[in-house]
Amino acid sequence: MLSVALGIALSLGAGLNAAPPSQAASGSARTEFIARVVGAAQAAQRKFGVPASVSIAQAISASDWGGSEVARKANNFFDTPCSGTMTESQYASLADAQVGKPYVLGANGPTTFDCSSLVIWLNNQSGAYRMGDDTAAGMYNRSRAVTGSPKVGDMVFLRNNPARANGIGHMAVLTKPLPGGEWRIIEARGRAYGVVRSTLSYWKQRSYYAGLRRLPKIAFASTAEGTGSAARLYQSGCVTIGSTRYATFTSVTKSFYANAAAITSDAAYKNASAVMANRPQFLRALAKVVSPKDPERYALSVSSLISSYSLTDYDVVPIGLVLKSGSAGAKVTALQYLLKAAGNTTPITGRFDRATESAVSKFQAARKLKVDGEAGELTLSAVFVKLDTKSSGPRVSAANTLLGALGHSVPATGTFSNDTLAAVKAFQTTAGRAVTGSIDKQTWAALFMTLDAAKPTVSGLAEVGQTMEAQAGTWGPGTVSLSYQWYRGASVITGATAAQYNVQAPDAGAALTVVVTGIRKGYTLTTRASAATEVVRTANLTSTPTPIITGSPRVAETLGATAGTWAPGPVSFAVQWFRGGNAIEGATSVRYTVGPADVGARLTVAITGSKAGYTPVTKVSAATATVAKARFVSTPIPTIGGTRRVGKTLKASHGDWGPGPLTYEYQWYRGSTPIKGANSQTYKVRPEDRNRKLLVMVAGIKDGYERLVRKSAAARIG
């Protein structure tokens, strides 16, 4: 399975590092630039989720290590264009881009929202109406009832909260008109739904509907004043450099916030933000937006910068995990090993029992942490210790436990083996970490933040032409986005990215494996590989008819072999003719001309059908009748030429027999009696022939042909 794991690592992380990084700045200037922006990049990651390594690499690429004019004059490190007040259509696109994000009461965006914060965030981002935080009840009070036709930005309310003076407990916003007088509404509906689309007619039918209201002086641009982007919230103004209008920012952090806000909220980046946990896919999707004319080069350049300057070292790996009473599994086992290594002995059970809770509490007290008996971010971070190939003991057991739970072949002991080293490197590659082979705090965090992932299984017959299906098993926590990749041995099967796979001819003789990749925001990209299938067998052809011989089994005749319809097609054929039970050398085409050597024998033909991925089949025809000799088609009557007197020489003319060439035999007769020794084409008339009749018999001789004798007319000798 190591070969497949390495293949997974390569496919996820090694394909995007060809283009060289910019070399415009000196080595010290590059170091200073990274130090200058790393804090902003990490802050943007914590707020928006965009990896700090990607943001830093983008900033290096766009600003040429901070040396570009727009970076120097505007604190703009991403060439972020000026974002004016949005048009109504831009506002609708921004709102649509939020659909699917989670509902969290009290959240204020951009990754989670409640009902009022979604509307406030959209208004602020669009520039249509700037305001601070407020509740649905407060938004109701600051708006007024709509008396005419609805407009984009109008709000709808529900009077379902008796705790508020005006009873308002929920709200949403109109984003665009629909056919038939209908309106699209975007709302953060609740924890079970998140941000969803609905309609005005739906709202009017809801219980507690409180009407349609409008903020005073809300206004959209009539035409685009610049890009309509979520980056607008962080820009302080705009500046023209050359012929381009760029956003200006008051700080490095605001520039990084603006870039991350656009990536996570703008409709143009929707495909990129959806795969942010998968770095290679994220870079490729990002490149299509940032550099649409040459996305591959841009992705390669950014990846090369990340690799060359070890920018993944600056990525924040937040620990959103809390292990507590009732928790169980590999992560609890690893925690128990780590507590043991820190001097807090607890049985290694894989269950967060009272003994584990007590050990956690003692560890927290010793480290002056809040003592609650639960292992959250601060406790886990405190228990992490860097490991390398020289390490051993319970901490290595913890690492091996976590790696083993991901399907890596590692020792079940505290030995940092070569297998452990290979597994760590493969994990760091898939997790987007610097591939060092050592386990630092970031790698520990990434290991603990892997998804709960079952080992996938494969069902179906491992045979060419059959369909196999991957069962991912149970993944969590919550909803996990899964993708699939099938492997032939250790090689990726191009295009085989669905749960079902139709086994192909090239798979014959190899074992198949499926790798399932899980993505969920806030968690480490996690991959699990199935066990290899049995070696793929060739399939059987479903139709293999017996060949038929056509034609007459006689010398010089041409026989034909008809294969019939084989399936599934197309099928290629090999032909071999047989004389008796012996193969006829060179007789390998569908037509065969019967030869003299075949006389007296019976002929058969064998046809072998072959198709890639299928077992070859040979079918033999029924035998012909015994091969007969051929018959001459032209046999003229011989004639006798010459003077018919004693002492003169007569000559037999056999005529033009066919088909030729052939040889002739002669026999002269005196009357009906053969003349002894007279068996050549010429004959010298003898005295005893006087007054007698002579004739000649001519026989045509040809191999494979029936012998035929023709008699001339008699010639009287004078």
KOLVO-852090 format. One record per residue (C-alpha): x, y, z; residue in three letters; residue number from 1. Coordinates in steps of 0.2 Angstrom, whole numbers, plus 5000, padded with zeros to 4 digits. Layout:
# residues N
X  Y  Z  ALA  NUM
...
***
This chain:
# residues 718
5000  5000  5000  MET  1
5015  5011  5002  LEU  2
5016  5013  4983  SER  3
4998  5019  4982  VAL  4
5001  5031  4996  ALA  5
5016  5038  4987  LEU  6
5005  5039  4971  GLY  7
4992  5049  4981  ILE  8
5005  5061  4988  ALA  9
5012  5064  4971  LEU  10
4995  5067  4963  SER  11
4990  5079  4977  LEU  12
5006  5089  4979  GLY  13
5019  5086  4967  ALA  14
5011  5092  4951  GLY  15
5013  5111  4953  LEU  16
5030  5116  4956  ASN  17
5039  5120  4939  ALA  18
5039  5139  4937  ALA  19
5053  5148  4946  PRO  20
5049  5161  4959  PRO  21
5053  5179  4956  SER  22
5071  5184  4959  GLN  23
5069  5203  4958  ALA  24
5073  5206  4976  ALA  25
5089  5201  4985  SER  26
5089  5187  4998  GLY  27
5088  5198  5013  SER  28
5074  5208  5005  ALA  29
5064  5192  5002  ARG  30
5066  5187  5020  THR  31
5061  5204  5026  GLU  32
5046  5204  5015  PHE  33
5040  5187  5021  ILE  34
5042  5193  5039  ALA  35
5033  5209  5035  ARG  36
5017  5200  5029  VAL  37
5016  5184  5038  VAL  38
5006  5191  5052  GLY  39
4993  5198  5040  ALA  40
4993  5182  5031  ALA  41
4990  5172  5047  GLN  42
4976  5184  5052  ALA  43
4968  5182  5035  ALA  44
4968  5163  5037  GLN  45
4960  5164  5054  ARG  46
4947  5175  5048  LYS  47
4943  5168  5031  PHE  48
4952  5151  5030  GLY  49
4963  5155  5015  VAL  50
4980  5147  5019  PRO  51
4993  5159  5024  ALA  52
5006  5151  5012  SER  53
4995  5154  4997  VAL  54
4991  5172  5002  SER  55
5010  5175  5004  ILE  56
5014  5167  4988  ALA  57
5001  5177  4979  GLN  58
5007  5193  4987  ALA  59
5025  5189  4981  ILE  60
5019  5186  4964  SER  61
5008  5201  4962  ALA  62
5019  5214  4971  SER  63
5036  5207  4966  ASP  64
5041  5205  4984  TRP  65
5033  5222  4989  GLY  66
5042  5232  4976  GLY  67
5028  5236  4963  SER  68
5021  5253  4962  GLU  69
5004  5248  4968  VAL  70
5011  5240  4983  ALA  71
5022  5255  4987  ARG  72
5008  5268  4984  LYS  73
4993  5259  4990  ALA  74
4997  5245  5002  ASN  75
4990  5234  4988  ASN  76
5000  5217  4987  PHE  77
4987  5208  4976  PHE  78
4984  5221  4962  ASP  79
4966  5221  4969  THR  80
4956  5232  4958  PRO  81
4946  5246  4964  CYS  82
4929  5240  4970  SER  83
4915  5253  4968  GLY  84
4897  5252  4974  THR  85
4890  5237  4967  MET  86
4876  5236  4954  THR  87
4860  5227  4958  GLU  88
4866  5212  4948  SER  89
4883  5212  4957  GLN  90
4874  5212  4973  TYR  91
4863  5197  4968  ALA  92
4879  5188  4963  SER  93
4887  5191  4979  LEU  94
4872  5186  4989  ALA  95
4871  5170  4979  ASP  96
4889  5166  4982  ALA  97
4885  5164  5001  GLN  98
4872  5150  4999  VAL  99
4877  5135  5008  GLY  100
4887  5143  5021  LYS  101
4883  5138  5039  PRO  102
4871  5147  5051  TYR  103
4879  5152  5068  VAL  104
4869  5163  5080  LEU  105
4879  5179  5083  GLY  106
4891  5176  5069  ALA  107
4895  5191  5057  ASN  108
4903  5183  5042  GLY  109
4910  5180  5030  PRO  110
4911  5161  5033  THR  111
4896  5160  5045  THR  112
4880  5171  5047  PHE  113
4864  5173  5056  ASP  114
4849  5181  5048  CYS  115
4853  5199  5052  SER  116
4872  5198  5050  SER  117
4870  5191  5032  LEU  118
4860  5206  5027  VAL  119
4872  5219  5035  ILE  120
4887  5210  5028  TRP  121
4880  5211  5010  LEU  122
4875  5229  5012  ASN  123
4892  5234  5019  ASN  124
4902  5223  5006  GLN  125
4892  5231  4991  SER  126
4894  5249  4997  GLY  127
4875  5251  4995  ALA  128
4872  5254  5014  TYR  129
4886  5255  5027  ARG  130
4882  5251  5045  MET  131
4887  5242  5061  GLY  132
4881  5226  5069  ASP  133
4862  5225  5073  ASP  134
4848  5213  5076  THR  135
4833  5208  5065  ALA  136
4823  5219  5077  ALA  137
4835  5233  5076  GLY  138
4835  5232  5057  MET  139
4816  5233  5057  TYR  140
4816  5249  5067  ASN  141
4829  5258  5056  ARG  142
4819  5254  5040  SER  143
4802  5259  5034  ARG  144
4788  5250  5026  ALA  145
4788  5248  5007  VAL  146
4773  5257  4999  THR  147
4777  5254  4980  GLY  148
4785  5240  4971  SER  149
4799  5230  4979  PRO  150
4817  5234  4975  LYS  151
4834  5225  4977  VAL  152
4840  5227  4995  GLY  153
4822  5227  5002  ASP  154
4820  5216  5018  MET  155
4807  5204  5024  VAL  156
4803  5201  5042  PHE  157
4795  5188  5054  LEU  158
4786  5194  5070  ARG  159
4791  5178  5079  ASN  160
4801  5184  5095  ASN  161
4790  5189  5109  PRO  162
4806  5194  5119  ALA  163
4808  5209  5107  ARG  164
4798  5225  5109  ALA  165
4793  5224  5091  ASN  166
4792  5205  5091  GLY  167
4804  5204  5076  ILE  168
4815  5188  5077  GLY  169
4820  5184  5059  HIS  170
4824  5193  5042  MET  171
4830  5191  5025  ALA  172
4834  5201  5009  VAL  173
4827  5203  4991  LEU  174
4841  5201  4979  THR  175
4834  5200  4961  LYS  176
4817  5200  4952  PRO  177
4811  5183  4944  LEU  178
4799  5180  4930  PRO  179
4780  5182  4934  GLY  180
4783  5196  4947  GLY  181
4792  5184  4959  GLU  182
4807  5189  4969  TRP  183
4823  5180  4974  ARG  184
4826  5180  4993  ILE  185
4843  5175  5001  ILE  186
4841  5171  5020  GLU  187
4851  5163  5034  ALA  188
4837  5152  5039  ARG  189
4843  5142  5054  GLY  190
4856  5130  5060  ARG  191
4848  5115  5051  ALA  192
4848  5125  5034  TYR  193
4862  5138  5033  GLY  194
4861  5151  5020  VAL  195
4847  5147  5007  VAL  196
4837  5154  4993  ARG  197
4819  5157  4994  SER  198
4805  5168  4986  THR  199
4794  5183  4992  LEU  200
4778  5173  4989  SER  201
4785  5159  5001  TYR  202
4788  5172  5014  TRP  203
4771  5180  5012  LYS  204
4764  5163  5016  GLN  205
4774  5160  5032  ARG  206
4767  5162  5049  SER  207
4771  5179  5058  TYR  208
4775  5187  5041  TYR  209
4778  5206  5046  ALA  210
4780  5214  5029  GLY  211
4792  5221  5017  LEU  212
4803  5236  5022  ARG  213
4817  5247  5015  ARG  214
4833  5255  5023  LEU  215
4833  5274  5020  PRO  216
4846  5280  5006  LYS  217
4851  5262  5001  ILE  218
4858  5264  4984  ALA  219
4867  5254  4970  PHE  220
4877  5260  4956  ALA  221
4868  5261  4939  SER  222
4883  5255  4930  THR  223
4899  5246  4937  ALA  224
4911  5258  4945  GLU  225
4924  5245  4947  GLY  226
4924  5227  4952  THR  227
4909  5222  4963  GLY  228
4919  5213  4976  SER  229
4919  5208  4994  ALA  230
4936  5216  4995  ALA  231
4927  5233  4995  ARG  232
4924  5232  5014  LEU  233
4943  5234  5017  TYR  234
4948  5247  5004  GLN  235
4950  5265  5010  SER  236
4949  5272  4992  GLY  237
4956  5270  4975  CYS  238
4971  5276  4965  VAL  239
4975  5276  4946  THR  240
4991  5269  4941  ILE  241
4994  5269  4922  GLY  242
4977  5266  4915  SER  243
4971  5255  4929  THR  244
4961  5259  4945  ARG  245
4967  5250  4960  TYR  246
4961  5248  4978  ALA  247
4970  5257  4992  THR  248
4972  5250  5009  PHE  249
4977  5258  5026  THR  250
4988  5243  5031  SER  251
4995  5226  5025  VAL  252
4982  5217  5035  THR  253
4968  5226  5026  LYS  254
4976  5221  5009  SER  255
4977  5203  5014  PHE  256
4959  5203  5021  TYR  257
4952  5210  5005  ALA  258
4960  5197  4995  ASN  259
4954  5183  5006  ALA  260
4937  5190  5007  ALA  261
4936  5191  4988  ALA  262
4941  5172  4987  ILE  263
4929  5166  5000  THR  264
4914  5177  4995  SER  265
4915  5183  4977  ASP  266
4905  5173  4964  ALA  267
4920  5172  4952  ALA  268
4930  5162  4966  TYR  269
4916  5150  4970  LYS  270
4924  5135  4962  ASN  271
4941  5139  4971  ALA  272
4933  5142  4988  SER  273
4924  5125  4987  ALA  274
4941  5116  4986  VAL  275
4951  5127  4998  MET  276
4956  5112  5008  ALA  277
4964  5103  4993  ASN  278
4979  5114  4989  ARG  279
4983  5108  4972  PRO  280
4965  5109  4966  GLN  281
4963  5126  4975  PHE  282
4978  5133  4966  LEU  283
4972  5127  4949  ARG  284
4955  5135  4952  ALA  285
4962  5151  4959  LEU  286
4973  5152  4944  ALA  287
4958  5152  4932  LYS  288
4952  5168  4940  VAL  289
4968  5177  4944  VAL  290
4977  5173  4927  SER  291
4964  5166  4915  PRO  292
4975  5168  4900  LYS  293
4988  5157  4907  ASP  294
4981  5148  4923  PRO  295
4994  5134  4922  GLU  296
5009  5145  4923  ARG  297
5001  5155  4937  TYR  298
4997  5139  4947  ALA  299
5015  5133  4944  LEU  300
5023  5149  4950  SER  301
5013  5150  4966  VAL  302
5016  5132  4970  SER  303
5035  5135  4967  SER  304
5035  5150  4978  LEU  305
5027  5140  4992  ILE  306
5039  5126  4990  SER  307
5055  5136  4988  SER  308
5052  5147  5003  TYR  309
5044  5134  5014  SER  310
5029  5145  5016  LEU  311
5018  5131  5023  THR  312
5028  5134  5039  ASP  313
5017  5149  5041  TYR  314
5000  5141  5039  ASP  315
4989  5141  5054  VAL  316
4982  5124  5058  VAL  317
4968  5128  5070  PRO  318
4963  5114  5082  ILE  319
4944  5114  5082  GLY  320
4943  5097  5091  LEU  321
4938  5094  5109  VAL  322
4941  5077  5116  LEU  323
4930  5074  5131  LYS  324
4920  5061  5141  SER  325
4912  5050  5128  GLY  326
4925  5052  5114  SER  327
4933  5037  5107  ALA  328
4945  5031  5094  GLY  329
4962  5033  5087  ALA  330
4963  5052  5093  LYS  331
4959  5047  5111  VAL  332
4972  5033  5110  THR  333
4985  5045  5104  ALA  334
4980  5058  5118  LEU  335
4983  5044  5131  GLN  336
5000  5040  5124  TYR  337
5005  5059  5124  LEU  338
4998  5061  5142  LEU  339
5008  5045  5147  LYS  340
5024  5053  5139  ALA  341
5021  5069  5149  ALA  342
5020  5059  5165  GLY  343
5002  5057  5167  ASN  344
4999  5038  5166  THR  345
4982  5032  5160  THR  346
4977  5016  5153  PRO  347
4978  5015  5134  ILE  348
4960  5011  5130  THR  349
4955  5022  5116  GLY  350
4940  5028  5126  ARG  351
4939  5045  5135  PHE  352
4935  5037  5152  ASP  353
4937  5044  5170  ARG  354
4955  5040  5171  ALA  355
4959  5049  5155  THR  356
4949  5064  5161  GLU  357
4959  5064  5177  SER  358
4975  5063  5168  ALA  359
4970  5078  5157  VAL  360
4965  5088  5172  SER  361
4982  5084  5181  LYS  362
4991  5089  5165  PHE  363
4981  5106  5164  GLN  364
4985  5110  5182  ALA  365
5003  5107  5179  ALA  366
5004  5118  5164  ARG  367
4993  5131  5172  LYS  368
4979  5129  5159  LEU  369
4960  5130  5163  LYS  370
4956  5113  5172  VAL  371
4941  5106  5164  ASP  372
4946  5088  5160  GLY  373
4943  5091  5142  GLU  374
4957  5091  5128  ALA  375
4954  5106  5117  GLY  376
4966  5117  5107  GLU  377
4976  5124  5121  LEU  378
4978  5107  5130  THR  379
4982  5098  5114  LEU  380
4995  5111  5109  SER  381
5003  5110  5125  ALA  382
5005  5091  5124  VAL  383
5013  5091  5107  PHE  384
5032  5088  5106  VAL  385
5042  5088  5090  LYS  386
5047  5071  5084  LEU  387
5060  5065  5072  ASP  388
5069  5048  5067  THR  389
5079  5049  5083  LYS  390
5063  5049  5094  SER  391
5055  5034  5102  SER  392
5043  5030  5116  GLY  393
5024  5034  5119  PRO  394
5024  5050  5108  ARG  395
5030  5040  5093  VAL  396
5016  5027  5098  SER  397
5004  5042  5097  ALA  398
5010  5047  5080  ALA  399
5010  5029  5073  ASN  400
4992  5027  5080  THR  401
4986  5042  5070  LEU  402
4995  5037  5055  LEU  403
4989  5019  5056  GLY  404
4971  5026  5057  ALA  405
4973  5034  5040  LEU  406
4979  5018  5032  GLY  407
4997  5019  5033  HIS  408
5008  5004  5037  SER  409
5017  5009  5052  VAL  410
5023  4999  5068  PRO  411
5011  4997  5082  ALA  412
5025  5002  5094  THR  413
5035  5017  5099  GLY  414
5048  5015  5085  THR  415
5050  5029  5073  PHE  416
5054  5017  5058  SER  417
5057  5020  5040  ASN  418
5039  5016  5037  ASP  419
5034  5029  5050  THR  420
5045  5042  5041  LEU  421
5038  5037  5024  ALA  422
5020  5039  5031  ALA  423
5024  5056  5039  VAL  424
5030  5062  5022  LYS  425
5015  5056  5013  ALA  426
5004  5063  5026  PHE  427
5012  5080  5025  GLN  428
5011  5080  5006  THR  429
4992  5077  5006  THR  430
4989  5089  5021  ALA  431
4999  5103  5012  GLY  432
5013  5104  5025  ARG  433
5031  5106  5022  ALA  434
5038  5088  5019  VAL  435
5051  5086  5032  THR  436
5048  5069  5039  GLY  437
5048  5076  5056  SER  438
5032  5079  5066  ILE  439
5031  5097  5072  ASP  440
5017  5105  5081  LYS  441
5008  5110  5065  GLN  442
5009  5092  5059  THR  443
5002  5086  5076  TRP  444
4988  5098  5074  ALA  445
4985  5092  5056  ALA  446
4985  5074  5062  LEU  447
4972  5077  5075  PHE  448
4961  5088  5063  MET  449
4960  5074  5051  THR  450
4942  5068  5047  LEU  451
4935  5052  5054  ASP  452
4937  5041  5039  ALA  453
4932  5023  5036  ALA  454
4943  5012  5025  LYS  455
4934  5011  5009  PRO  456
4929  4995  5001  THR  457
4926  4989  4984  VAL  458
4912  4978  4977  SER  459
4909  4970  4960  GLY  460
4919  4957  4950  LEU  461
4937  4961  4945  ALA  462
4934  4957  4927  GLU  463
4936  4967  4911  VAL  464
4919  4974  4906  GLY  465
4912  4973  4924  GLN  466
4907  4988  4935  THR  467
4915  4990  4952  MET  468
4909  5002  4965  GLU  469
4918  5010  4980  ALA  470
4909  5011  4996  GLN  471
4917  5026  5006  ALA  472
4910  5020  5023  GLY  473
4906  5033  5036  THR  474
4915  5049  5037  TRP  475
4913  5064  5049  GLY  476
4911  5074  5058  PRO  477
4895  5081  5050  GLY  478
4894  5082  5031  THR  479
4910  5078  5022  VAL  480
4913  5081  5003  SER  481
4920  5065  4995  LEU  482
4929  5063  4979  SER  483
4936  5047  4971  TYR  484
4952  5041  4962  GLN  485
4955  5024  4955  TRP  486
4972  5016  4953  TYR  487
4979  5002  4942  ARG  488
4993  4996  4953  GLY  489
5001  5012  4959  ALA  490
4996  5022  4943  SER  491
4982  5034  4942  VAL  492
4968  5029  4930  ILE  493
4965  5045  4921  THR  494
4947  5051  4922  GLY  495
4942  5037  4934  ALA  496
4935  5049  4947  THR  497
4918  5042  4951  ALA  498
4912  5030  4964  ALA  499
4908  5017  4950  GLN  500
4922  5011  4938  TYR  501
4920  5001  4923  ASN  502
4934  4989  4922  VAL  503
4944  4992  4906  GLN  504
4955  4981  4895  ALA  505
4972  4989  4901  PRO  506
4967  4983  4919  ASP  507
4969  4965  4915  ALA  508
4982  4957  4925  GLY  509
4983  4972  4938  ALA  510
4975  4975  4955  ALA  511
4964  4990  4957  LEU  512
4963  5002  4972  THR  513
4951  5016  4975  VAL  514
4957  5032  4985  VAL  515
4943  5042  4994  VAL  516
4947  5060  4998  THR  517
4937  5069  5011  GLY  518
4936  5088  5012  ILE  519
4927  5098  5026  ARG  520
4931  5116  5030  LYS  521
4942  5117  5046  GLY  522
4949  5100  5044  TYR  523
4964  5092  5036  THR  524
4961  5085  5019  LEU  525
4960  5066  5022  THR  526
4963  5052  5011  THR  527
4959  5033  5013  ARG  528
4964  5019  5001  ALA  529
4954  5003  4999  SER  530
4963  4986  4999  ALA  531
4968  4981  4982  ALA  532
4956  4970  4973  THR  533
4961  4953  4966  GLU  534
4970  4953  4950  VAL  535
4958  4959  4936  VAL  536
4953  4944  4925  ARG  537
4951  4944  4907  THR  538
4933  4943  4902  ALA  539
4925  4929  4891  ASN  540
4919  4933  4873  LEU  541
4900  4931  4873  THR  542
4898  4925  4855  SER  543
4910  4914  4847  THR  544
4902  4905  4832  PRO  545
4910  4890  4823  THR  546
4918  4896  4807  PRO  547
4911  4889  4790  ILE  548
4920  4884  4775  ILE  549
4913  4889  4758  THR  550
4919  4883  4741  GLY  551
4922  4866  4733  SER  552
4936  4855  4741  PRO  553
4945  4851  4724  ARG  554
4963  4856  4718  VAL  555
4964  4874  4711  ALA  556
4947  4879  4719  GLU  557
4947  4893  4732  THR  558
4940  4890  4749  LEU  559
4933  4904  4760  GLY  560
4932  4904  4779  ALA  561
4917  4914  4787  THR  562
4920  4919  4805  ALA  563
4902  4924  4809  GLY  564
4898  4937  4822  THR  565
4908  4938  4837  TRP  566
4904  4948  4852  ALA  567
4907  4960  4860  PRO  568
4915  4968  4845  GLY  569
4927  4973  4838  PRO  570
4936  4957  4838  VAL  571
4952  4953  4828  SER  572
4955  4936  4820  PHE  573
4969  4925  4816  ALA  574
4966  4911  4804  VAL  575
4975  4894  4801  GLN  576
4970  4881  4788  TRP  577
4974  4862  4792  PHE  578
4976  4847  4781  ARG  579
4970  4832  4791  GLY  580
4976  4837  4809  GLY  581
4992  4847  4802  ASN  582
4993  4865  4800  ALA  583
4997  4871  4782  ILE  584
5012  4882  4782  GLU  585
5008  4900  4777  GLY  586
4989  4896  4775  ALA  587
4984  4910  4787  THR  588
4971  4921  4777  SER  589
4952  4919  4776  VAL  590
4954  4912  4758  ARG  591
4964  4896  4754  TYR  592
4968  4889  4736  THR  593
4967  4870  4737  VAL  594
4984  4862  4731  GLY  595
4990  4846  4725  PRO  596
4996  4841  4742  ALA  597
4978  4842  4749  ASP  598
4972  4828  4738  VAL  599
4965  4814  4748  GLY  600
4964  4824  4764  ALA  601
4950  4833  4772  ARG  602
4953  4852  4776  LEU  603
4948  4862  4792  THR  604
4950  4880  4797  VAL  605
4953  4887  4814  ALA  606
4949  4905  4819  ILE  607
4956  4913  4835  THR  608
4946  4928  4841  GLY  609
4956  4941  4851  SER  610
4951  4957  4860  LYS  611
4961  4967  4873  ALA  612
4955  4962  4890  GLY  613
4946  4946  4884  TYR  614
4952  4928  4884  THR  615
4956  4922  4866  PRO  616
4945  4909  4859  VAL  617
4949  4897  4845  THR  618
4935  4888  4835  LYS  619
4938  4875  4822  VAL  620
4926  4872  4807  SER  621
4919  4856  4802  ALA  622
4930  4846  4790  ALA  623
4927  4847  4771  THR  624
4924  4832  4760  ALA  625
4940  4823  4754  THR  626
4949  4834  4742  VAL  627
4948  4828  4724  ALA  628
4959  4831  4710  LYS  629
4955  4845  4697  ALA  630
4950  4842  4680  ARG  631
4957  4850  4664  PHE  632
4946  4863  4656  VAL  633
4953  4862  4639  SER  634
4958  4845  4631  THR  635
4958  4847  4612  PRO  636
4959  4831  4601  ILE  637
4977  4828  4595  PRO  638
4981  4828  4577  THR  639
4995  4819  4566  ILE  640
5006  4829  4555  GLY  641
5019  4824  4542  GLY  642
5020  4813  4526  THR  643
5011  4796  4528  ARG  644
5024  4785  4519  ARG  645
5036  4772  4525  VAL  646
5052  4781  4531  GLY  647
5044  4797  4534  LYS  648
5042  4805  4552  THR  649
5025  4809  4559  LEU  650
5022  4822  4573  LYS  651
5008  4822  4585  ALA  652
5001  4839  4589  SER  653
4993  4839  4607  HIS  654
4984  4856  4605  GLY  655
4982  4869  4619  ASP  656
4977  4860  4635  TRP  657
4973  4870  4651  GLY  658
4976  4875  4663  PRO  659
4994  4874  4660  GLY  660
5008  4872  4662  PRO  661
5008  4853  4660  LEU  662
5017  4839  4653  THR  663
5011  4826  4640  TYR  664
5014  4807  4637  GLU  665
5012  4799  4620  TYR  666
5008  4782  4613  GLN  667
5007  4777  4595  TRP  668
4995  4764  4589  TYR  669
4995  4753  4574  ARG  670
4977  4749  4572  GLY  671
4971  4745  4590  SER  672
4988  4739  4595  THR  673
5001  4750  4604  PRO  674
5017  4751  4595  ILE  675
5031  4745  4607  LYS  676
5043  4760  4611  GLY  677
5033  4772  4601  ALA  678
5030  4785  4615  ASN  679
5037  4801  4610  SER  680
5029  4815  4601  GLN  681
5036  4810  4584  THR  682
5036  4793  4575  TYR  683
5046  4786  4560  LYS  684
5034  4776  4549  VAL  685
5040  4758  4547  ARG  686
5038  4745  4533  PRO  687
5026  4735  4543  GLU  688
5014  4751  4544  ASP  689
5011  4751  4525  ARG  690
4993  4750  4522  ASN  691
4989  4751  4540  ARG  692
4980  4764  4551  LYS  693
4991  4774  4564  LEU  694
4984  4784  4578  LEU  695
4992  4793  4593  VAL  696
4985  4793  4611  MET  697
4990  4809  4621  VAL  698
4989  4810  4640  ALA  699
4989  4827  4649  GLY  700
4999  4826  4666  ILE  701
4998  4839  4679  LYS  702
5000  4837  4698  ASP  703
4984  4837  4707  GLY  704
4974  4834  4691  TYR  705
4965  4819  4685  GLU  706
4974  4810  4671  ARG  707
4965  4812  4654  LEU  708
4969  4803  4638  VAL  709
4964  4810  4621  ARG  710
4965  4799  4604  LYS  711
4968  4807  4587  SER  712
4960  4802  4571  ALA  713
4968  4787  4562  ALA  714
4980  4791  4548  ALA  715
4982  4778  4534  ARG  716
4999  4774  4528  ILE  717
5002  4773  4509  GLY  718
***
